[in-house]
Amino acid sequence: MDNIECDILLLGDYFFDQIFSGMPEFPSLGREICASELTTTGGAMFITAAALTRLGVRVGWPADFGNDYYSKFVYDLAAHEGINLALCRMLDRPYRLVTTSVPFQGERAFITYADPRPEGQHEHWLSSIDRCTFQHLHLGGLLDAEALRPISEKVRALGRTISMDCQDGPYLYEPCTCRELLPLVDIFMPNAREARLLTGAPDTETAVRVLMEMVRLVVVKDGANGAWVGQNGSILHAPAVAAGPVVDTTGAGDCFNAGFLLGYVIEKQPLETCMRYGNICGGLSVTEMGGATAAPTYAELQRRLESWR
């Protein structure tokens, strides 16, 4: 097989996001309400892949896609975005990963359906590491130690770095989990709620301090409160960037990840600049429906950076 050159290798699933918006009130049992808008787009790792690609970063994404409508929709959308899909596996069965999002008054609720993970997914990810030349590997969420350890060992043996987002899940209520997992990565990128749940800390800054004891660099996304970075015992905070009215916060953290990783991995920028990149990408993301819909190009990122200095 040909070697695939990329800057950042992404490990994580696609999702098909269906977003209802413009409702007069939040749904309640026994009643029907009508939304004024419906958006269908890609979610989960598609968002980070699309956001990085728009920023000019070459990505590799060994995603699994099934023979169902939802897989085809997101695969075609990814191809349209110019995402390199050479590492993808096409399954001869449905692999439906669908989330219905209902944003309302700055918050949102979700209903998700996911088919069972395909056999050999982690082995596929490991083989993709061997097929790629890359600078950095990014994981879309926490893996259990059995799955994460061989990935971490392969990446570090190559002298590359690895980052990991968090995502919601039962492990958030098992703080001991992160003490086993976080030393296996170089950068941990939860949101503020996840950071507090994992550490049991009463506030976000304290959570950053606790997480710093386990991972070399911790990046915590705090929505309208901006972002926090902890490294070598020091904490930095950067305020959020208000890019316009908040329409949909779905995927803002994934877009933040793309901006931060551009600065940190590709451009080797100071942490303050990396946080600014992330906050701009996340701030723009919430101005339209869908996580990657308003993700900026590199030229737009630079224009925003200049106007908000």
Steps between C-alpha positions, in 0.01 A plus 500: 500500500613854429626707791262787576651832601300716739558749778250367753352150518147494643353196674127509561161427348283704270151600613196615306362805682135599463432835665154645569497871581277805518253353749261713706564283806686186601313172425304338781332159525159477341538813286611570145686816404637611165857607429553772241831359377654157441869446427666171410880485498802305619590474866760360740843459337366630169488845663866500602604354164307765306619784723866396470470455124357850461798631698735340249605209722538163326305239692479123485175349626461119515126515562259211453199554273217255437273436201218707652365845411657677799849370423470597133375847586795581727755328275385710204501814717857424612610447140342834406699669779821359354573273796743220410296179526767257378518330841125442537347152518177431314295236683258262333235568763326801652703706743249761611622767737225757535442784743193723518589832662247747639665834581296737714595823679874436483482136612414179317367150551597192303356164400757263348487164328817303425538159336753266666861586423639296211742219571864590469452876533793549736717273285403715201609809691833339592567399139421857391779626723737273305365627166546869582770758537362750751603749767224449752211265578170624643238276666138612502427363849622290789592142420539229759859425597510173306420682174697818572829345614606340167407820314701709742800265479500509119470878482771563759733247340479716187589808703157654438252658741144402586196695622163380625161664543259365762131475399213406728477152644484292819875535556443863598376367832808279549780747581756224542467428127685813395797423724557188295433653157640852502870410534458319166437829313678835472196730485160451663217721369175463702234764547453664839215275612696188409810629676307567822326161493821309436684673783218567746624861513258778605609735220675490164830653607539242776416225251780626272745483791400142580523388136846659467626237742411228247571641153767727353256751351133542590267717289152561642225652285264714708245631250411865557768512770776434246771239547757390754844349446713337769865407454798461735302627799383819325147582385401733217149625430376654174156664475254381241468673164151631421467449125127561482170378645507145639292282267622146572781392731522145358860425403651825630751300705602298194563822306695637795716187488577562134610858562708412803675209326576717197683742726665248728594217263539663159615855573668446840335816631507616865219357709324836516477506119384138485220582742404803290488283188278253683268765639458661156417168334263403781343846510428497127363146519203597719376768257340250260320168524734198498844462650715562190262721301670826606850360559743758356761472230856589594465841334185574699667386822783745440259784420308434822825480694602844376161659567483366857853581612 
